Amino acid sequence: MKDGRHIIWSNDIDYDDWREDLEEQYPDLTEAERMELMYELNSDYLDDERSNLDIQLSRPILVVGDLGL
């Protein structure tokens, strides 16, 4: 983050972060099939987030987060 950018979403994902959940939910799939599913799910999640950005609301949105500082 030396250039001051803050990445909210990325398609650069790590299978190790998804492995446990995918193996539990899809035990009959091969590792290659689970990896393909991981990319499909991540893409679907990104599309959902993009569609959420185009919603007009009658009130302001309050966002609360823990920055871990």
Predicted model as a PDB file, atoms N, CA, C, CB and O in Angstrom, pLDDT in the B-factor column:
MODEL        1                                                                  
ATOM      1  N   MET A   1       0.827  -1.199   0.000  1.00 44.00           N  
ATOM      2  CA  MET A   1       0.000   0.000   0.000  1.00 44.00           C  
ATOM      3  C   MET A   1       0.865   1.254   0.000  1.00 44.00           C  
ATOM      4  CB  MET A   1      -0.937   0.003   1.208  1.00 44.00           C  
ATOM      5  O   MET A   1       0.469   2.291   0.534  1.00 44.00           O  
ATOM      6  N   LYS A   2       2.006   1.157  -0.581  1.00 60.00           N  
ATOM      7  CA  LYS A   2       2.894   2.308  -0.639  1.00 60.00           C  
ATOM      8  C   LYS A   2       2.363   3.405  -1.533  1.00 60.00           C  
ATOM      9  CB  LYS A   2       4.249   1.888  -1.112  1.00 60.00           C  
ATOM     10  O   LYS A   2       2.711   4.573  -1.356  1.00 60.00           O  
ATOM     11  N   ASP A   3       1.518   3.045  -2.502  1.00 67.00           N  
ATOM     12  CA  ASP A   3       0.999   4.048  -3.423  1.00 67.00           C  
ATOM     13  C   ASP A   3      -0.299   4.688  -2.930  1.00 67.00           C  
ATOM     14  CB  ASP A   3       0.774   3.425  -4.777  1.00 67.00           C  
ATOM     15  O   ASP A   3      -0.893   5.491  -3.650  1.00 67.00           O  
ATOM     16  N   GLY A   4      -0.753   4.351  -1.717  1.00 63.00           N  
ATOM     17  CA  GLY A   4      -1.936   4.960  -1.136  1.00 63.00           C  
ATOM     18  C   GLY A   4      -3.246   4.330  -1.552  1.00 63.00           C  
ATOM     19  O   GLY A   4      -4.309   4.815  -1.163  1.00 63.00           O  
ATOM     20  N   ARG A   5      -3.200   3.250  -2.341  1.00 63.00           N  
ATOM     21  CA  ARG A   5      -4.439   2.598  -2.752  1.00 63.00           C  
ATOM     22  C   ARG A   5      -4.934   1.669  -1.656  1.00 63.00           C  
ATOM     23  CB  ARG A   5      -4.235   1.820  -4.060  1.00 63.00           C  
ATOM     24  O   ARG A   5      -4.152   1.104  -0.891  1.00 63.00           O  
ATOM     25  N   HIS A   6      -6.247   1.525  -1.600  1.00 61.00           N  
ATOM     26  CA  HIS A   6      -6.875   0.582  -0.681  1.00 61.00           C  
ATOM     27  C   HIS A   6      -7.750  -0.341  -1.509  1.00 61.00           C  
ATOM     28  CB  HIS A   6      -7.709   1.318   0.432  1.00 61.00           C  
ATOM     29  O   HIS A   6      -8.736   0.101  -2.099  1.00 61.00           O  
ATOM     30  N   ILE A   7      -7.400  -1.613  -1.560  1.00 65.00           N  
ATOM     31  CA  ILE A   7      -8.137  -2.570  -2.379  1.00 65.00           C  
ATOM     32  C   ILE A   7      -9.279  -3.150  -1.566  1.00 65.00           C  
ATOM     33  CB  ILE A   7      -7.209  -3.695  -2.896  1.00 65.00           C  
ATOM     34  O   ILE A   7      -9.062  -3.726  -0.500  1.00 65.00           O  
ATOM     35  N   ILE A   8     -10.499  -2.997  -2.070  1.00 66.00           N  
ATOM     36  CA  ILE A   8     -11.690  -3.507  -1.400  1.00 66.00           C  
ATOM     37  C   ILE A   8     -11.979  -4.929  -1.853  1.00 66.00           C  
ATOM     38  CB  ILE A   8     -12.900  -2.600  -1.676  1.00 66.00           C  
ATOM     39  O   ILE A   8     -12.389  -5.763  -1.045  1.00 66.00           O  
ATOM     40  N   TRP A   9     -11.772  -5.217  -3.123  1.00 69.00           N  
ATOM     41  CA  TRP A   9     -12.052  -6.546  -3.669  1.00 69.00           C  
ATOM     42  C   TRP A   9     -10.992  -6.877  -4.684  1.00 69.00           C  
ATOM     43  CB  TRP A   9     -13.465  -6.618  -4.304  1.00 69.00           C  
ATOM     44  O   TRP A   9     -10.497  -5.999  -5.391  1.00 69.00           O  
ATOM     45  N   SER A  10     -10.643  -8.149  -4.759  1.00 72.00           N  
ATOM     46  CA  SER A  10      -9.646  -8.577  -5.724  1.00 72.00           C  
ATOM     47  C   SER A  10      -9.988  -9.962  -6.259  1.00 72.00           C  
ATOM     48  CB  SER A  10      -8.250  -8.575  -5.092  1.00 72.00           C  
ATOM     49  O   SER A  10     -10.527 -10.798  -5.533  1.00 72.00           O  
ATOM     50  N   ASN A  11      -9.680 -10.200  -7.511  1.00 70.00           N  
ATOM     51  CA  ASN A  11      -9.815 -11.535  -8.081  1.00 70.00           C  
ATOM     52  C   ASN A  11      -8.549 -12.348  -7.856  1.00 70.00           C  
ATOM     53  CB  ASN A  11     -10.131 -11.452  -9.574  1.00 70.00           C  
ATOM     54  O   ASN A  11      -8.469 -13.500  -8.282  1.00 70.00           O  
ATOM     55  N   ASP A  12      -7.573 -11.770  -7.201  1.00 80.00           N  
ATOM     56  CA  ASP A  12      -6.344 -12.482  -6.843  1.00 80.00           C  
ATOM     57  C   ASP A  12      -6.608 -13.193  -5.511  1.00 80.00           C  
ATOM     58  CB  ASP A  12      -5.099 -11.493  -6.742  1.00 80.00           C  
ATOM     59  O   ASP A  12      -6.318 -12.650  -4.445  1.00 80.00           O  
ATOM     60  N   ILE A  13      -7.158 -14.405  -5.580  1.00 88.00           N  
ATOM     61  CA  ILE A  13      -7.582 -15.115  -4.380  1.00 88.00           C  
ATOM     62  C   ILE A  13      -6.701 -16.329  -4.127  1.00 88.00           C  
ATOM     63  CB  ILE A  13      -9.043 -15.539  -4.499  1.00 88.00           C  
ATOM     64  O   ILE A  13      -6.052 -16.841  -5.039  1.00 88.00           O  
ATOM     65  N   ASP A  14      -6.688 -16.781  -2.885  1.00 89.00           N  
ATOM     66  CA  ASP A  14      -5.830 -17.869  -2.445  1.00 89.00           C  
ATOM     67  C   ASP A  14      -6.689 -19.069  -2.064  1.00 89.00           C  
ATOM     68  CB  ASP A  14      -4.944 -17.427  -1.256  1.00 89.00           C  
ATOM     69  O   ASP A  14      -7.561 -18.969  -1.202  1.00 89.00           O  
ATOM     70  N   TYR A  15      -6.438 -20.200  -2.710  1.00 92.00           N  
ATOM     71  CA  TYR A  15      -7.225 -21.406  -2.447  1.00 92.00           C  
ATOM     72  C   TYR A  15      -7.121 -21.841  -0.992  1.00 92.00           C  
ATOM     73  CB  TYR A  15      -6.773 -22.538  -3.356  1.00 92.00           C  
ATOM     74  O   TYR A  15      -8.085 -22.368  -0.437  1.00 92.00           O  
ATOM     75  N   ASP A  16      -5.982 -21.633  -0.375  1.00 93.00           N  
ATOM     76  CA  ASP A  16      -5.809 -22.037   1.026  1.00 93.00           C  
ATOM     77  C   ASP A  16      -6.804 -21.340   1.949  1.00 93.00           C  
ATOM     78  CB  ASP A  16      -4.388 -21.738   1.487  1.00 93.00           C  
ATOM     79  O   ASP A  16      -7.207 -21.900   2.968  1.00 93.00           O  
ATOM     80  N   ASP A  17      -7.197 -20.122   1.592  1.00 91.00           N  
ATOM     81  CA  ASP A  17      -8.192 -19.391   2.390  1.00 91.00           C  
ATOM     82  C   ASP A  17      -9.589 -20.001   2.251  1.00 91.00           C  
ATOM     83  CB  ASP A  17      -8.225 -17.915   1.970  1.00 91.00           C  
ATOM     84  O   ASP A  17     -10.416 -19.861   3.152  1.00 91.00           O  
ATOM     85  N   TRP A  18      -9.852 -20.661   1.154  1.00 92.00           N  
ATOM     86  CA  TRP A  18     -11.171 -21.226   0.852  1.00 92.00           C  
ATOM     87  C   TRP A  18     -11.228 -22.732   1.097  1.00 92.00           C  
ATOM     88  CB  TRP A  18     -11.543 -20.931  -0.591  1.00 92.00           C  
ATOM     89  O   TRP A  18     -12.318 -23.290   1.223  1.00 92.00           O  
ATOM     90  N   ARG A  19     -10.083 -23.397   1.166  1.00 94.00           N  
ATOM     91  CA  ARG A  19      -9.991 -24.859   1.149  1.00 94.00           C  
ATOM     92  C   ARG A  19     -10.908 -25.542   2.161  1.00 94.00           C  
ATOM     93  CB  ARG A  19      -8.576 -25.275   1.410  1.00 94.00           C  
ATOM     94  O   ARG A  19     -11.693 -26.412   1.784  1.00 94.00           O  
ATOM     95  N   GLU A  20     -10.825 -25.171   3.413  1.00 95.00           N  
ATOM     96  CA  GLU A  20     -11.581 -25.856   4.463  1.00 95.00           C  
ATOM     97  C   GLU A  20     -13.085 -25.810   4.209  1.00 95.00           C  
ATOM     98  CB  GLU A  20     -11.271 -25.237   5.817  1.00 95.00           C  
ATOM     99  O   GLU A  20     -13.766 -26.831   4.308  1.00 95.00           O  
ATOM    100  N   ASP A  21     -13.597 -24.642   3.885  1.00 94.00           N  
ATOM    101  CA  ASP A  21     -15.043 -24.508   3.636  1.00 94.00           C  
ATOM    102  C   ASP A  21     -15.476 -25.284   2.402  1.00 94.00           C  
ATOM    103  CB  ASP A  21     -15.422 -23.034   3.474  1.00 94.00           C  
ATOM    104  O   ASP A  21     -16.508 -25.956   2.414  1.00 94.00           O  
ATOM    105  N   LEU A  22     -14.686 -25.191   1.335  1.00 95.00           N  
ATOM    106  CA  LEU A  22     -15.048 -25.900   0.109  1.00 95.00           C  
ATOM    107  C   LEU A  22     -14.994 -27.412   0.288  1.00 95.00           C  
ATOM    108  CB  LEU A  22     -14.130 -25.484  -1.025  1.00 95.00           C  
ATOM    109  O   LEU A  22     -15.861 -28.125  -0.218  1.00 95.00           O  
ATOM    110  N   GLU A  23     -13.997 -27.904   0.992  1.00 95.00           N  
ATOM    111  CA  GLU A  23     -13.899 -29.350   1.229  1.00 95.00           C  
ATOM    112  C   GLU A  23     -15.071 -29.845   2.073  1.00 95.00           C  
ATOM    113  CB  GLU A  23     -12.567 -29.693   1.922  1.00 95.00           C  
ATOM    114  O   GLU A  23     -15.567 -30.954   1.873  1.00 95.00           O  
ATOM    115  N   GLU A  24     -15.505 -29.014   3.016  1.00 96.00           N  
ATOM    116  CA  GLU A  24     -16.645 -29.391   3.859  1.00 96.00           C  
ATOM    117  C   GLU A  24     -17.949 -29.393   3.071  1.00 96.00           C  
ATOM    118  CB  GLU A  24     -16.762 -28.441   5.049  1.00 96.00           C  
ATOM    119  O   GLU A  24     -18.763 -30.305   3.210  1.00 96.00           O  
ATOM    120  N   GLN A  25     -18.144 -28.369   2.243  1.00 96.00           N  
ATOM    121  CA  GLN A  25     -19.401 -28.232   1.507  1.00 96.00           C  
ATOM    122  C   GLN A  25     -19.458 -29.104   0.253  1.00 96.00           C  
ATOM    123  CB  GLN A  25     -19.610 -26.788   1.124  1.00 96.00           C  
ATOM    124  O   GLN A  25     -20.542 -29.509  -0.167  1.00 96.00           O  
ATOM    125  N   TYR A  26     -18.311 -29.396  -0.343  1.00 95.00           N  
ATOM    126  CA  TYR A  26     -18.269 -30.144  -1.606  1.00 95.00           C  
ATOM    127  C   TYR A  26     -17.228 -31.262  -1.525  1.00 95.00           C  
ATOM    128  CB  TYR A  26     -17.950 -29.196  -2.793  1.00 95.00           C  
ATOM    129  O   TYR A  26     -16.227 -31.224  -2.242  1.00 95.00           O  
ATOM    130  N   PRO A  27     -17.451 -32.253  -0.663  1.00 95.00           N  
ATOM    131  CA  PRO A  27     -16.446 -33.310  -0.471  1.00 95.00           C  
ATOM    132  C   PRO A  27     -16.270 -34.218  -1.691  1.00 95.00           C  
ATOM    133  CB  PRO A  27     -16.823 -34.154   0.721  1.00 95.00           C  
ATOM    134  O   PRO A  27     -15.231 -34.865  -1.822  1.00 95.00           O  
ATOM    135  N   ASP A  28     -17.255 -34.280  -2.580  1.00 96.00           N  
ATOM    136  CA  ASP A  28     -17.180 -35.169  -3.733  1.00 96.00           C  
ATOM    137  C   ASP A  28     -16.429 -34.561  -4.919  1.00 96.00           C  
ATOM    138  CB  ASP A  28     -18.566 -35.549  -4.162  1.00 96.00           C  
ATOM    139  O   ASP A  28     -16.124 -35.268  -5.880  1.00 96.00           O  
ATOM    140  N   LEU A  29     -16.127 -33.263  -4.863  1.00 95.00           N  
ATOM    141  CA  LEU A  29     -15.419 -32.615  -5.965  1.00 95.00           C  
ATOM    142  C   LEU A  29     -13.915 -32.829  -5.834  1.00 95.00           C  
ATOM    143  CB  LEU A  29     -15.744 -31.111  -6.007  1.00 95.00           C  
ATOM    144  O   LEU A  29     -13.395 -33.004  -4.731  1.00 95.00           O  
ATOM    145  N   THR A  30     -13.230 -32.811  -6.960  1.00 95.00           N  
ATOM    146  CA  THR A  30     -11.771 -32.862  -6.935  1.00 95.00           C  
ATOM    147  C   THR A  30     -11.252 -31.475  -6.538  1.00 95.00           C  
ATOM    148  CB  THR A  30     -11.191 -33.310  -8.330  1.00 95.00           C  
ATOM    149  O   THR A  30     -12.006 -30.502  -6.513  1.00 95.00           O  
ATOM    150  N   GLU A  31      -9.966 -31.405  -6.231  1.00 94.00           N  
ATOM    151  CA  GLU A  31      -9.384 -30.113  -5.846  1.00 94.00           C  
ATOM    152  C   GLU A  31      -9.482 -29.125  -7.011  1.00 94.00           C  
ATOM    153  CB  GLU A  31      -7.903 -30.286  -5.406  1.00 94.00           C  
ATOM    154  O   GLU A  31      -9.760 -27.945  -6.796  1.00 94.00           O  
ATOM    155  N   ALA A  32      -9.259 -29.587  -8.220  1.00 95.00           N  
ATOM    156  CA  ALA A  32      -9.361 -28.706  -9.391  1.00 95.00           C  
ATOM    157  C   ALA A  32     -10.789 -28.184  -9.563  1.00 95.00           C  
ATOM    158  CB  ALA A  32      -8.915 -29.452 -10.666  1.00 95.00           C  
ATOM    159  O   ALA A  32     -10.985 -27.017  -9.902  1.00 95.00           O  
ATOM    160  N   GLU A  33     -11.769 -29.028  -9.334  1.00 96.00           N  
ATOM    161  CA  GLU A  33     -13.168 -28.598  -9.437  1.00 96.00           C  
ATOM    162  C   GLU A  33     -13.508 -27.600  -8.344  1.00 96.00           C  
ATOM    163  CB  GLU A  33     -14.111 -29.805  -9.357  1.00 96.00           C  
ATOM    164  O   GLU A  33     -14.245 -26.642  -8.582  1.00 96.00           O  
ATOM    165  N   ARG A  34     -12.980 -27.815  -7.151  1.00 95.00           N  
ATOM    166  CA  ARG A  34     -13.226 -26.863  -6.058  1.00 95.00           C  
ATOM    167  C   ARG A  34     -12.559 -25.523  -6.347  1.00 95.00           C  
ATOM    168  CB  ARG A  34     -12.714 -27.430  -4.717  1.00 95.00           C  
ATOM    169  O   ARG A  34     -13.113 -24.471  -6.030  1.00 95.00           O  
ATOM    170  N   MET A  35     -11.373 -25.558  -6.948  1.00 94.00           N  
ATOM    171  CA  MET A  35     -10.704 -24.298  -7.299  1.00 94.00           C  
ATOM    172  C   MET A  35     -11.502 -23.533  -8.350  1.00 94.00           C  
ATOM    173  CB  MET A  35      -9.277 -24.568  -7.813  1.00 94.00           C  
ATOM    174  O   MET A  35     -11.631 -22.311  -8.267  1.00 94.00           O  
ATOM    175  N   GLU A  36     -12.037 -24.247  -9.336  1.00 95.00           N  
ATOM    176  CA  GLU A  36     -12.869 -23.611 -10.350  1.00 95.00           C  
ATOM    177  C   GLU A  36     -14.118 -23.013  -9.714  1.00 95.00           C  
ATOM    178  CB  GLU A  36     -13.256 -24.620 -11.444  1.00 95.00           C  
ATOM    179  O   GLU A  36     -14.525 -21.904 -10.059  1.00 95.00           O  
ATOM    180  N   LEU A  37     -14.725 -23.746  -8.788  1.00 96.00           N  
ATOM    181  CA  LEU A  37     -15.901 -23.258  -8.073  1.00 96.00           C  
ATOM    182  C   LEU A  37     -15.559 -22.012  -7.257  1.00 96.00           C  
ATOM    183  CB  LEU A  37     -16.467 -24.357  -7.158  1.00 96.00           C  
ATOM    184  O   LEU A  37     -16.354 -21.075  -7.192  1.00 96.00           O  
ATOM    185  N   MET A  38     -14.388 -21.999  -6.638  1.00 94.00           N  
ATOM    186  CA  MET A  38     -13.944 -20.847  -5.852  1.00 94.00           C  
ATOM    187  C   MET A  38     -13.910 -19.587  -6.723  1.00 94.00           C  
ATOM    188  CB  MET A  38     -12.549 -21.115  -5.238  1.00 94.00           C  
ATOM    189  O   MET A  38     -14.392 -18.532  -6.310  1.00 94.00           O  
ATOM    190  N   TYR A  39     -13.342 -19.700  -7.924  1.00 93.00           N  
ATOM    191  CA  TYR A  39     -13.284 -18.543  -8.823  1.00 93.00           C  
ATOM    192  C   TYR A  39     -14.678 -18.108  -9.271  1.00 93.00           C  
ATOM    193  CB  TYR A  39     -12.422 -18.867 -10.046  1.00 93.00           C  
ATOM    194  O   TYR A  39     -14.950 -16.912  -9.377  1.00 93.00           O  
ATOM    195  N   GLU A  40     -15.556 -19.065  -9.531  1.00 94.00           N  
ATOM    196  CA  GLU A  40     -16.929 -18.728  -9.915  1.00 94.00           C  
ATOM    197  C   GLU A  40     -17.663 -18.021  -8.778  1.00 94.00           C  
ATOM    198  CB  GLU A  40     -17.694 -19.993 -10.325  1.00 94.00           C  
ATOM    199  O   GLU A  40     -18.343 -17.019  -9.002  1.00 94.00           O  
ATOM    200  N   LEU A  41     -17.524 -18.544  -7.558  1.00 93.00           N  
ATOM    201  CA  LEU A  41     -18.186 -17.924  -6.401  1.00 93.00           C  
ATOM    202  C   LEU A  41     -17.648 -16.523  -6.149  1.00 93.00           C  
ATOM    203  CB  LEU A  41     -18.001 -18.790  -5.146  1.00 93.00           C  
ATOM    204  O   LEU A  41     -18.421 -15.604  -5.880  1.00 93.00           O  
ATOM    205  N   ASN A  42     -16.342 -16.351  -6.232  1.00 91.00           N  
ATOM    206  CA  ASN A  42     -15.746 -15.044  -6.005  1.00 91.00           C  
ATOM    207  C   ASN A  42     -16.245 -14.041  -7.038  1.00 91.00           C  
ATOM    208  CB  ASN A  42     -14.218 -15.136  -6.045  1.00 91.00           C  
ATOM    209  O   ASN A  42     -16.521 -12.887  -6.708  1.00 91.00           O  
ATOM    210  N   SER A  43     -16.360 -14.478  -8.282  1.00 89.00           N  
ATOM    211  CA  SER A  43     -16.875 -13.613  -9.342  1.00 89.00           C  
ATOM    212  C   SER A  43     -18.336 -13.239  -9.079  1.00 89.00           C  
ATOM    213  CB  SER A  43     -16.740 -14.304 -10.711  1.00 89.00           C  
ATOM    214  O   SER A  43     -18.735 -12.091  -9.276  1.00 89.00           O  
ATOM    215  N   ASP A  44     -19.129 -14.218  -8.634  1.00 91.00           N  
ATOM    216  CA  ASP A  44     -20.540 -13.941  -8.304  1.00 91.00           C  
ATOM    217  C   ASP A  44     -20.642 -12.947  -7.149  1.00 91.00           C  
ATOM    218  CB  ASP A  44     -21.280 -15.252  -7.940  1.00 91.00           C  
ATOM    219  O   ASP A  44     -21.475 -12.041  -7.177  1.00 91.00           O  
ATOM    220  N   TYR A  45     -19.789 -13.119  -6.129  1.00 87.00           N  
ATOM    221  CA  TYR A  45     -19.809 -12.194  -4.993  1.00 87.00           C  
ATOM    222  C   TYR A  45     -19.450 -10.779  -5.451  1.00 87.00           C  
ATOM    223  CB  TYR A  45     -18.832 -12.665  -3.890  1.00 87.00           C  
ATOM    224  O   TYR A  45     -20.049  -9.804  -4.998  1.00 87.00           O  
ATOM    225  N   LEU A  46     -18.478 -10.676  -6.344  1.00 84.00           N  
ATOM    226  CA  LEU A  46     -18.084  -9.363  -6.861  1.00 84.00           C  
ATOM    227  C   LEU A  46     -19.231  -8.728  -7.648  1.00 84.00           C  
ATOM    228  CB  LEU A  46     -16.828  -9.487  -7.753  1.00 84.00           C  
ATOM    229  O   LEU A  46     -19.496  -7.535  -7.501  1.00 84.00           O  
ATOM    230  N   ASP A  47     -19.908  -9.513  -8.477  1.00 85.00           N  
ATOM    231  CA  ASP A  47     -21.058  -8.989  -9.225  1.00 85.00           C  
ATOM    232  C   ASP A  47     -22.153  -8.500  -8.280  1.00 85.00           C  
ATOM    233  CB  ASP A  47     -21.620 -10.067 -10.168  1.00 85.00           C  
ATOM    234  O   ASP A  47     -22.775  -7.466  -8.527  1.00 85.00           O  
ATOM    235  N   ASP A  48     -22.387  -9.243  -7.200  1.00 84.00           N  
ATOM    236  CA  ASP A  48     -23.381  -8.818  -6.205  1.00 84.00           C  
ATOM    237  C   ASP A  48     -22.995  -7.484  -5.583  1.00 84.00           C  
ATOM    238  CB  ASP A  48     -23.534  -9.882  -5.107  1.00 84.00           C  
ATOM    239  O   ASP A  48     -23.839  -6.602  -5.424  1.00 84.00           O  
ATOM    240  N   GLU A  49     -21.726  -7.335  -5.234  1.00 78.00           N  
ATOM    241  CA  GLU A  49     -21.269  -6.078  -4.624  1.00 78.00           C  
ATOM    242  C   GLU A  49     -21.380  -4.920  -5.606  1.00 78.00           C  
ATOM    243  CB  GLU A  49     -19.818  -6.213  -4.137  1.00 78.00           C  
ATOM    244  O   GLU A  49     -21.756  -3.811  -5.225  1.00 78.00           O  
ATOM    245  N   ARG A  50     -21.056  -5.173  -6.853  1.00 78.00           N  
ATOM    246  CA  ARG A  50     -21.189  -4.115  -7.876  1.00 78.00           C  
ATOM    247  C   ARG A  50     -22.633  -3.669  -8.023  1.00 78.00           C  
ATOM    248  CB  ARG A  50     -20.658  -4.604  -9.234  1.00 78.00           C  
ATOM    249  O   ARG A  50     -22.906  -2.477  -8.158  1.00 78.00           O  
ATOM    250  N   SER A  51     -23.562  -4.621  -7.998  1.00 81.00           N  
ATOM    251  CA  SER A  51     -24.971  -4.246  -8.134  1.00 81.00           C  
ATOM    252  C   SER A  51     -25.454  -3.483  -6.905  1.00 81.00           C  
ATOM    253  CB  SER A  51     -25.839  -5.493  -8.356  1.00 81.00           C  
ATOM    254  O   SER A  51     -26.344  -2.640  -7.017  1.00 81.00           O  
ATOM    255  N   ASN A  52     -24.889  -3.761  -5.748  1.00 75.00           N  
ATOM    256  CA  ASN A  52     -25.270  -3.045  -4.530  1.00 75.00           C  
ATOM    257  C   ASN A  52     -24.824  -1.589  -4.553  1.00 75.00           C  
ATOM    258  CB  ASN A  52     -24.685  -3.737  -3.316  1.00 75.00           C  
ATOM    259  O   ASN A  52     -25.394  -0.763  -3.841  1.00 75.00           O  
ATOM    260  N   LEU A  53     -23.822  -1.260  -5.350  1.00 73.00           N  
ATOM    261  CA  LEU A  53     -23.326   0.113  -5.417  1.00 73.00           C  
ATOM    262  C   LEU A  53     -24.266   1.041  -6.184  1.00 73.00           C  
ATOM    263  CB  LEU A  53     -21.959   0.133  -6.061  1.00 73.00           C  
ATOM    264  O   LEU A  53     -24.127   2.262  -6.106  1.00 73.00           O  
ATOM    265  N   ASP A  54     -25.206   0.484  -6.911  1.00 73.00           N  
ATOM    266  CA  ASP A  54     -26.083   1.282  -7.756  1.00 73.00           C  
ATOM    267  C   ASP A  54     -27.493   1.402  -7.173  1.00 73.00           C  
ATOM    268  CB  ASP A  54     -26.150   0.678  -9.145  1.00 73.00           C  
ATOM    269  O   ASP A  54     -28.480   1.391  -7.908  1.00 73.00           O  
ATOM    270  N   ILE A  55     -27.574   1.515  -5.861  1.00 73.00           N  
ATOM    271  CA  ILE A  55     -28.869   1.614  -5.192  1.00 73.00           C  
ATOM    272  C   ILE A  55     -29.022   3.011  -4.598  1.00 73.00           C  
ATOM    273  CB  ILE A  55     -29.012   0.526  -4.088  1.00 73.00           C  
ATOM    274  O   ILE A  55     -28.162   3.475  -3.850  1.00 73.00           O  
ATOM    275  N   GLN A  56     -30.120   3.674  -4.937  1.00 78.00           N  
ATOM    276  CA  GLN A  56     -30.404   4.993  -4.376  1.00 78.00           C  
ATOM    277  C   GLN A  56     -31.212   4.829  -3.085  1.00 78.00           C  
ATOM    278  CB  GLN A  56     -31.176   5.882  -5.404  1.00 78.00           C  
ATOM    279  O   GLN A  56     -32.233   4.142  -3.067  1.00 78.00           O  
ATOM    280  N   LEU A  57     -30.753   5.453  -2.025  1.00 74.00           N  
ATOM    281  CA  LEU A  57     -31.436   5.370  -0.742  1.00 74.00           C  
ATOM    282  C   LEU A  57     -31.955   6.736  -0.332  1.00 74.00           C  
ATOM    283  CB  LEU A  57     -30.502   4.811   0.334  1.00 74.00           C  
ATOM    284  O   LEU A  57     -31.454   7.762  -0.793  1.00 74.00           O  
ATOM    285  N   SER A  58     -32.943   6.747   0.518  1.00 81.00           N  
ATOM    286  CA  SER A  58     -33.515   8.016   0.964  1.00 81.00           C  
ATOM    287  C   SER A  58     -32.740   8.600   2.148  1.00 81.00           C  
ATOM    288  CB  SER A  58     -34.982   7.826   1.344  1.00 81.00           C  
ATOM    289  O   SER A  58     -32.974   9.745   2.534  1.00 81.00           O  
ATOM    290  N   ARG A  59     -31.827   7.829   2.722  1.00 79.00           N  
ATOM    291  CA  ARG A  59     -31.039   8.278   3.869  1.00 79.00           C  
ATOM    292  C   ARG A  59     -29.553   8.029   3.624  1.00 79.00           C  
ATOM    293  CB  ARG A  59     -31.497   7.563   5.155  1.00 79.00           C  
ATOM    294  O   ARG A  59     -29.188   7.220   2.771  1.00 79.00           O  
ATOM    295  N   PRO A  60     -28.700   8.723   4.372  1.00 77.00           N  
ATOM    296  CA  PRO A  60     -27.258   8.452   4.271  1.00 77.00           C  
ATOM    297  C   PRO A  60     -26.936   7.082   4.878  1.00 77.00           C  
ATOM    298  CB  PRO A  60     -26.437   9.567   4.985  1.00 77.00           C  
ATOM    299  O   PRO A  60     -27.697   6.557   5.692  1.00 77.00           O  
ATOM    300  N   ILE A  61     -25.827   6.527   4.481  1.00 71.00           N  
ATOM    301  CA  ILE A  61     -25.378   5.237   4.992  1.00 71.00           C  
ATOM    302  C   ILE A  61     -24.281   5.489   6.025  1.00 71.00           C  
ATOM    303  CB  ILE A  61     -24.864   4.313   3.835  1.00 71.00           C  
ATOM    304  O   ILE A  61     -23.335   6.233   5.768  1.00 71.00           O  
ATOM    305  N   LEU A  62     -24.415   4.866   7.186  1.00 72.00           N  
ATOM    306  CA  LEU A  62     -23.397   4.955   8.234  1.00 72.00           C  
ATOM    307  C   LEU A  62     -22.608   3.655   8.212  1.00 72.00           C  
ATOM    308  CB  LEU A  62     -24.038   5.214   9.653  1.00 72.00           C  
ATOM    309  O   LEU A  62     -23.179   2.568   8.306  1.00 72.00           O  
ATOM    310  N   VAL A  63     -21.291   3.777   8.086  1.00 74.00           N  
ATOM    311  CA  VAL A  63     -20.426   2.601   8.049  1.00 74.00           C  
ATOM    312  C   VAL A  63     -19.538   2.625   9.284  1.00 74.00           C  
ATOM    313  CB  VAL A  63     -19.568   2.563   6.740  1.00 74.00           C  
ATOM    314  O   VAL A  63     -18.901   3.635   9.582  1.00 74.00           O  
ATOM    315  N   VAL A  64     -19.501   1.499  10.006  1.00 76.00           N  
ATOM    316  CA  VAL A  64     -18.680   1.375  11.185  1.00 76.00           C  
ATOM    317  C   VAL A  64     -17.721   0.206  10.958  1.00 76.00           C  
ATOM    318  CB  VAL A  64     -19.553   1.168  12.467  1.00 76.00           C  
ATOM    319  O   VAL A  64     -18.148  -0.869  10.537  1.00 76.00           O  
ATOM    320  N   GLY A  65     -16.445   0.404  11.230  1.00 76.00           N  
ATOM    321  CA  GLY A  65     -15.479  -0.654  11.017  1.00 76.00           C  
ATOM    322  C   GLY A  65     -14.368  -0.596  12.046  1.00 76.00           C  
ATOM    323  O   GLY A  65     -14.116   0.438  12.664  1.00 76.00           O  
ATOM    324  N   ASP A  66     -13.717  -1.720  12.212  1.00 76.00           N  
ATOM    325  CA  ASP A  66     -12.568  -1.817  13.100  1.00 76.00           C  
ATOM    326  C   ASP A  66     -11.323  -1.794  12.230  1.00 76.00           C  
ATOM    327  CB  ASP A  66     -12.625  -3.112  13.988  1.00 76.00           C  
ATOM    328  O   ASP A  66     -11.101  -2.719  11.449  1.00 76.00           O  
ATOM    329  N   LEU A  67     -10.511  -0.760  12.350  1.00 79.00           N  
ATOM    330  CA  LEU A  67      -9.312  -0.645  11.548  1.00 79.00           C  
ATOM    331  C   LEU A  67      -8.138  -1.394  12.160  1.00 79.00           C  
ATOM    332  CB  LEU A  67      -8.956   0.802  11.362  1.00 79.00           C  
ATOM    333  O   LEU A  67      -7.088  -1.528  11.533  1.00 79.00           O  
ATOM    334  N   GLY A  68      -8.311  -1.873  13.361  1.00 81.00           N  
ATOM    335  CA  GLY A  68      -7.273  -2.654  14.004  1.00 81.00           C  
ATOM    336  C   GLY A  68      -6.050  -1.828  14.386  1.00 81.00           C  
ATOM    337  O   GLY A  68      -4.940  -2.356  14.453  1.00 81.00           O  
ATOM    338  N   LEU A  69      -6.243  -0.558  14.631  1.00 82.00           N  
ATOM    339  CA  LEU A  69      -5.110   0.292  14.990  1.00 82.00           C  
ATOM    340  C   LEU A  69      -4.823   0.270  16.465  1.00 82.00           C  
ATOM    341  CB  LEU A  69      -5.357   1.701  14.554  1.00 82.00           C  
ATOM    342  O   LEU A  69      -3.895   0.937  16.924  1.00 82.00           O  
TER     343      LEU A  69                                                      
ENDMDL                                                                          
END                                                                             
